[in-house]
Amino acid sequence: MNFPESVKYTKDHEWIKIEGNIATIGITEFAQHELGDIVFVDIDAKGKKLEANEVFGTVEAVKTVSDLFLPVAGTITEINDSLEANPEYVNNDPYGKGWMVKMEVDQPVNEEHLMDAAAYGKLVG
């Protein structure tokens, strides 16, 4: 499995890439593999200010629906609209075309609950 070093990970299987005060968030390769074929991504949080660990949407696979949790607090500024027509991007390219939201993070970001690639790899073993 692919766990890029350029992003951080959560125990809920989201990844986050922080650049300045903007964070890009999606689900990990492990998460999409466990869910199976993604058929629908439902995110209706643009413009909303949410706290860390709040649900920002759901992802629907053939056999299940799973909540998506924000790793950090902030305001959702952008939703990956291409996922509406192409939910398979989450399966095919979870760290690229399959990103889900961008947000302006509240400063400072508390990264103590985030994992690097090695720690996440250990978690999912």
C-alpha positions in Angstrom: 0.0 0.0 0.0 1.0 3.5 -0.7 1.4 5.9 2.3 3.1 9.1 1.0 5.6 10.8 3.4 4.2 14.3 2.3 1.0 13.9 4.2 -0.1 13.1 7.8 -2.7 10.5 8.8 -5.5 10.0 11.3 -6.7 6.9 13.1 -9.9 7.3 11.2 -8.0 6.8 7.9 -8.1 10.3 6.6 -5.0 12.0 5.2 -4.2 15.7 5.5 -1.6 17.9 3.7 -1.0 21.2 5.3 0.5 24.0 3.2 0.5 27.3 5.2 -3.0 27.7 6.5 -4.6 25.6 3.8 -5.2 21.9 4.3 -6.2 19.3 1.7 -8.0 16.2 3.0 -9.0 12.8 1.7 -9.2 9.2 2.7 -6.2 6.9 2.6 -5.4 4.1 0.2 -6.1 1.7 3.0 -9.5 3.2 3.7 -10.6 3.1 0.0 -9.3 -0.5 -0.3 -11.3 -1.6 2.8 -14.5 0.2 1.6 -14.3 -1.3 -1.9 -15.6 0.5 -5.0 -16.7 4.0 -4.2 -19.9 4.9 -5.9 -20.8 8.2 -4.3 -19.1 11.0 -2.3 -21.5 13.3 -0.3 -19.9 16.5 1.0 -22.1 19.5 1.6 -19.8 21.5 3.9 -18.5 24.4 1.8 -18.2 27.5 3.8 -18.9 25.7 7.1 -16.6 26.2 10.1 -16.1 22.8 11.8 -14.1 21.5 14.7 -11.6 18.7 14.6 -13.2 15.2 14.5 -16.5 16.5 13.2 -18.1 14.7 10.3 -17.8 16.7 7.0 -19.5 14.2 4.7 -19.9 10.6 3.8 -18.5 8.2 1.2 -20.7 5.4 -0.1 -19.3 2.1 -1.4 -21.2 -0.7 -2.9 -21.9 -2.3 0.5 -21.5 0.5 3.1 -21.6 4.2 3.9 -18.8 5.7 6.0 -18.5 9.1 7.7 -15.6 11.4 6.9 -14.0 13.1 9.9 -12.0 16.4 9.8 -8.6 16.0 11.3 -8.3 19.7 12.2 -10.6 22.6 13.0 -11.2 25.2 10.3 -13.5 26.4 7.5 -14.2 24.3 4.4 -13.3 26.5 1.4 -13.4 24.0 -1.5 -15.0 20.7 -2.3 -13.6 18.4 -5.1 -16.6 18.7 -7.4 -15.1 16.2 -9.9 -15.9 13.4 -7.4 -19.6 13.9 -8.1 -19.2 12.5 -11.7 -16.1 10.5 -10.9 -16.2 8.9 -7.4 -13.8 6.3 -8.7 -11.0 8.9 -8.3 -11.0 8.0 -4.6 -10.2 4.4 -5.5 -7.8 5.1 -8.3 -5.9 8.1 -7.0 -6.8 8.8 -3.3 -3.8 11.2 -2.7 -4.3 13.0 -6.1 -7.5 13.4 -8.0 -9.4 11.7 -5.1 -8.9 14.6 -2.6 -12.1 15.6 -1.0 -12.0 19.0 0.6 -9.7 22.0 1.1 -10.0 24.1 4.2 -8.5 27.1 5.9 -7.3 25.7 9.2 -7.5 27.4 12.6 -4.0 28.3 13.7 -2.0 26.8 15.2 -2.6 23.3 14.0 -2.2 20.7 16.8 -0.5 17.8 15.0 0.0 15.5 18.1 -2.9 13.3 17.0 -1.7 13.0 13.4 0.7 10.2 12.3 3.5 10.1 9.8 3.6 7.5 7.1 5.6 5.0 9.2 3.2 5.2 12.2 0.1 4.9 10.0 1.6 1.9 8.2 2.1 0.3 11.6 -1.5 1.1 12.6 -3.0 -0.6 9.5 -0.2 -3.3 9.5 
